[in-house]
Amino acid sequence: MSQVFENRMELALPNTMSIVREPLGRVENMLVGQLQSDVPIIDEMVRCGGATGGKRFRPMLLLLAAQANGGIEDHHIMLATAVEMIHAATLVHDDIIDSAATRRHKTTINNRWGNQGAVLFGDYLFTQAFYLASLTGSAEACQVIGAATNRVCQGELQQSDAAGNFETTVDDYYQIISRKTAALCGCATQLGAFSATDSKQVNQWYEVGMKLGLAFQIIDDVLDYTGDPATCGKTLGTDLETAKPTLPILLALHGSSEALRVDWIDRLGQGNAEVEDVLVWLKETGAISESLRRGKLLVKEAVAFTDQQGPNVSAAFQEMGQFLMARSH
């Protein structure tokens, strides 16, 4: 299992892996071990990709922050595993909401076992995550994870409420993704930096995770229109089907004439827009390039702080930033 994990990650992030390869392997082994169950359907769901695969972006953030603040210890491995379980749970629930058929090149839990089975499996991942976090004995860590998970749920509810509302503002969009995506990334870097004696530095690490999380989601929203399913490994076009007012759409509406804006709001709201037509419109208004520019700026701001944390950590975050932006090409 660890060898398969190492090869998969090495292909994606060769340099970043150099200082966290071994602890990430421990996270992977702990993830598999903690999710083992004598309930056959749970084991089958895990094997079918319910919590395996992926880039381990959030555990990597936590471990890199820990490495920069005194080194990686056993409790960091447990917390990184717990954070990844929570992330996996949110993806399972997201796929239900989006009626997604594939995730990480595999059939989604909801597509195979139905929404009821997927909801229950997502709940199982959540409860396992909080149980594991409690084993660290750190009430503060549990509070941080609990607060972040609460923010994720708030963001998901906000996004659900905003579906079909293309009068949503760009500020509203940022508020939604700061909760549904960035909160858990900020939680990861905050947990990793807990050993820092300076609370200001802990807060700065939290902001690093938040900015990288925002960039990750912006790029993901762009990829929903421009990506290749074979490369992305998931169902694309779901944002259009579920009428999500994501950044590319909001920027395109802002950059359109009033008549064109009204026409597009009507088409998007009625579900009468084809992905190909939307993509042409997004490119013509510069919405794709502007979204990517904003994502790149967030990455640059996050990486700038890590330049002060030693050459190995700085190089790792530089590589991570390059990887995030490369996903959009």
C-alpha positions in Angstrom: 0.0 0.0 0.0 2.7 2.5 0.9 4.6 1.9 -2.3 1.5 2.4 -4.4 0.9 5.6 -2.5 4.4 6.9 -2.9 4.5 6.3 -6.7 1.1 8.0 -7.1 2.2 11.1 -5.2 5.6 11.2 -6.7 4.2 11.6 -10.2 2.2 14.6 -9.1 4.5 16.5 -6.7 8.1 15.2 -7.0 9.9 18.0 -5.1 7.3 18.7 -2.5 7.3 15.0 -1.5 10.9 15.0 -0.6 10.5 16.3 3.0 7.1 14.8 3.8 7.1 11.6 1.8 7.6 9.3 4.8 5.0 11.0 7.1 2.5 11.1 4.2 3.0 7.4 3.8 2.1 7.0 7.5 -1.0 9.1 7.0 -2.0 6.9 4.1 -1.5 3.7 6.2 -3.4 5.2 9.2 -6.3 6.3 6.9 -6.6 2.7 5.5 -6.2 1.2 9.0 -8.7 3.5 10.7 -11.4 2.9 8.1 -11.2 -0.9 8.2 -14.5 -2.3 9.4 -16.1 -5.7 10.1 -19.1 -4.3 8.2 -18.6 -5.6 4.6 -20.3 -2.7 2.8 -18.1 -0.1 4.5 -14.9 -2.0 3.5 -16.3 -2.2 0.0 -17.1 1.5 -0.1 -13.5 2.3 1.1 -12.0 0.0 -1.5 -14.1 1.5 -4.3 -12.6 5.0 -3.6 -14.8 6.4 -0.9 -11.7 7.7 1.0 -8.7 6.6 -1.1 -6.9 8.3 -3.9 -6.6 12.0 -4.3 -3.7 14.3 -3.9 -3.7 14.5 -0.1 -3.4 18.3 -0.4 -4.7 19.0 3.1 -2.5 16.5 5.0 0.4 17.8 3.0 -0.3 21.4 4.1 -0.6 20.2 7.8 2.7 18.3 7.6 4.6 21.0 5.9 3.5 23.6 8.4 4.5 21.2 11.2 7.9 20.6 9.6 8.4 24.4 9.6 7.4 24.7 13.3 9.6 22.2 15.1 9.1 19.0 13.2 6.4 16.3 12.5 5.3 14.3 15.5 2.8 11.4 15.9 -0.1 13.6 16.7 0.4 15.5 13.4 0.0 12.2 11.6 -3.3 11.6 13.4 -4.6 15.1 12.8 -3.6 15.0 9.1 -5.5 11.7 8.8 -8.5 13.2 10.5 -8.5 16.2 8.3 -8.3 14.0 5.2 -11.3 11.9 6.4 -13.4 15.1 6.8 -12.4 16.2 3.3 -13.4 12.8 2.0 -16.7 13.0 3.7 -17.4 16.4 2.2 -16.6 15.0 -1.3 -19.0 12.1 -0.8 -21.8 14.5 0.2 -20.8 16.9 -2.7 -21.3 14.1 -5.2 -24.8 13.5 -3.9 -25.7 17.2 -4.3 -24.2 17.3 -7.8 -25.5 13.9 -8.9 -21.9 13.3 -10.0 -21.2 9.9 -11.6 -17.4 9.8 -11.2 -14.7 10.9 -8.8 -11.0 10.2 -9.1 -11.7 8.1 -12.2 -14.0 5.8 -10.2 -17.8 5.5 -9.8 -19.0 7.7 -7.0 -20.5 6.2 -3.8 -23.9 7.7 -4.6 -23.9 6.3 -8.2 -23.2 2.8 -6.9 -25.0 2.7 -3.6 -27.6 5.5 -3.9 -27.9 8.7 -2.0 -28.9 7.0 1.2 -25.8 4.8 1.3 -23.6 7.8 0.4 -25.0 10.0 3.1 -24.5 7.3 5.7 -20.9 6.6 4.5 -20.1 10.3 4.6 -21.4 10.4 8.2 -19.2 7.4 9.0 -16.1 9.3 7.7 -17.1 12.4 9.8 -17.5 10.4 13.0 -14.3 8.5 12.5 -12.4 11.7 11.9 -13.6 13.2 15.2 -12.9 10.0 17.1 -9.3 10.0 15.7 -8.8 13.6 16.6 -9.9 13.0 20.1 -7.2 10.3 20.5 -4.5 13.1 20.4 -5.8 14.3 23.7 -5.7 17.9 22.4 -9.0 19.7 23.2 -7.7 22.7 21.2 -7.1 20.6 18.1 -10.6 19.1 18.3 -12.1 22.6 18.7 -10.2 23.9 15.6 -11.3 20.9 13.6 -14.9 21.2 14.8 -15.0 24.9 14.0 -13.6 24.3 10.5 -16.1 21.5 9.8 -18.9 23.8 11.0 -17.7 26.5 8.5 -17.6 23.9 5.7 -21.2 23.0 6.4 -22.2 26.7 6.5 -20.5 27.2 3.1 -22.2 24.2 1.6 -25.6 25.5 2.8 -24.8 29.0 1.4 -23.9 27.5 -1.9 -27.0 25.4 -2.0 -29.1 28.5 -1.2 -27.3 30.5 -3.9 -28.0 27.9 -6.6 -29.8 29.5 -9.5 -29.3 33.0 -8.2 -27.0 34.7 -10.7 -27.4 38.0 -8.9 -25.0 36.6 -6.4 -22.0 38.9 -6.0 -18.3 38.1 -6.3 -18.0 38.9 -2.6 -20.7 36.4 -1.8 -18.8 33.8 -3.9 -15.6 34.4 -2.0 -17.5 34.1 1.3 -18.9 30.7 0.2 -15.6 29.2 -0.9 -13.7 30.6 2.1 -16.0 28.3 4.1 -16.7 25.3 2.0 -13.1 24.8 0.8 -10.6 27.1 2.3 -11.6 26.6 5.9 -10.3 23.0 6.0 -7.1 24.1 4.3 -6.6 26.9 6.9 -7.4 24.4 9.6 -4.7 22.1 8.3 -1.9 24.7 8.4 -3.1 26.0 11.7 -2.9 22.5 13.3 0.5 22.0 11.8 1.8 25.3 13.3 0.4 24.8 16.8 3.9 24.2 18.2 4.9 27.8 17.2 5.2 29.9 20.3 4.1 33.0 18.5 0.3 33.2 18.1 0.8 35.7 15.3 2.8 33.1 13.3 0.1 30.5 13.8 -2.4 32.9 12.4 -0.1 33.6 9.5 0.0 29.9 8.7 -3.7 29.7 8.9 -3.9 32.4 6.2 -1.4 30.4 4.0 -3.9 27.5 4.1 -6.9 29.8 3.5 -5.3 31.4 0.4 -4.2 28.1 -1.1 -7.7 26.7 -0.4 -9.3 29.7 -2.2 -7.0 29.3 -5.1 -7.7 25.6 -5.3 -11.4 26.1 -5.5 -11.2 28.9 -8.0 -9.1 26.7 -10.3 -11.5 23.8 -9.7 -14.4 26.0 -10.8 -12.5 27.0 -13.9 -11.8 23.3 -14.7 -15.5 22.5 -14.5 -15.8 24.3 -17.8 -12.3 23.9 -19.4 -11.1 20.6 -17.9 -10.6 17.2 -19.5 -12.6 14.4 -17.7 -9.8 12.0 -18.4 -7.3 14.2 -16.6 -9.5 15.6 -13.8 -10.9 12.2 -13.0 -14.4 13.5 -12.2 -17.7 14.5 -13.8 -17.4 17.9 -15.4 -20.1 20.4 -16.1 -21.9 19.8 -12.8 -21.7 23.5 -11.8 -23.7 24.4 -14.9 -26.2 21.6 -14.4 -26.7 22.6 -10.7 -26.8 26.3 -11.6 -23.9 27.3 -9.3 -22.9 30.9 -9.6 -19.1 30.3 -9.6 -16.4 32.9 -10.2 -16.1 32.5 -14.0 -19.8 32.9 -14.5 -20.0 35.9 -12.2 -17.1 37.7 -13.9 -18.6 37.0 -17.3 -21.9 38.5 -16.3 -20.1 41.5 -14.9 -18.2 41.9 -18.2 -21.2 41.6 -20.5 -23.6 44.3 -21.8 -26.8 44.7 -19.9 -28.8 43.0 -22.6 -26.4 40.1 -22.8 -26.3 39.8 -19.1 -30.0 39.5 -18.8 -30.1 37.0 -21.6 -27.4 34.8 -19.9 -29.1 35.0 -16.5 -32.3 33.8 -18.1 -30.5 31.0 -20.0 -28.5 29.8 -17.0 -31.4 30.0 -14.6 -33.7 28.0 -17.0 -31.0 25.4 -17.7 -31.0 26.3 -21.4 -27.2 26.9 -21.8 -24.9 24.3 -23.3 -21.4 23.9 -21.9 -19.7 24.7 -25.2 -21.7 28.0 -25.6 -20.9 29.0 -22.0 -17.2 28.3 -22.5 -17.1 30.5 -25.6 -18.8 33.3 -23.6 -16.4 32.9 -20.7 -13.4 33.2 -22.9 -14.8 36.1 -24.9 -15.4 38.1 -21.7 -12.0 37.3 -20.3 -13.6 35.5 -17.3 -11.4 32.4 -17.6 -8.2 34.4 -17.7 -9.3 36.7 -14.9 -10.3 33.8 -12.6 -6.9 32.2 -13.2 -5.1 35.5 -12.5 -6.9 35.8 -9.2 -6.0 32.2 -8.3 -2.4 32.8 -9.2 -2.3 35.9 -7.0 -3.6 34.0 -4.0 -0.9 31.3 -4.6 1.8 34.0 -4.8 0.7 35.6 -1.6 0.6 32.3 0.3 4.0 31.2 -1.0 5.6 34.6 -0.1 5.1 33.9 3.6 6.7 30.4 3.3 9.9 32.0 1.8 10.8 32.9 5.4 10.4 29.3 6.7 13.6 27.8 5.4 14.7 26.6 1.9 13.2 23.1 2.1 9.7 24.3 3.2 9.9 27.2 0.8 10.8 24.9 -2.1 7.9 22.6 -1.2 5.4 25.4 -1.3 6.8 26.8 -4.5 6.3 23.3 -6.0 2.8 23.1 -4.6 1.9 26.5 -6.0 3.1 25.5 -9.4 1.1 22.2 -9.2 -2.1 24.1 -8.3 -1.7 26.4 -11.3 -0.6 23.6 -13.7 -4.0 22.0 -13.1 -5.6 24.8 -15.1 -3.6 24.1 -18.3 
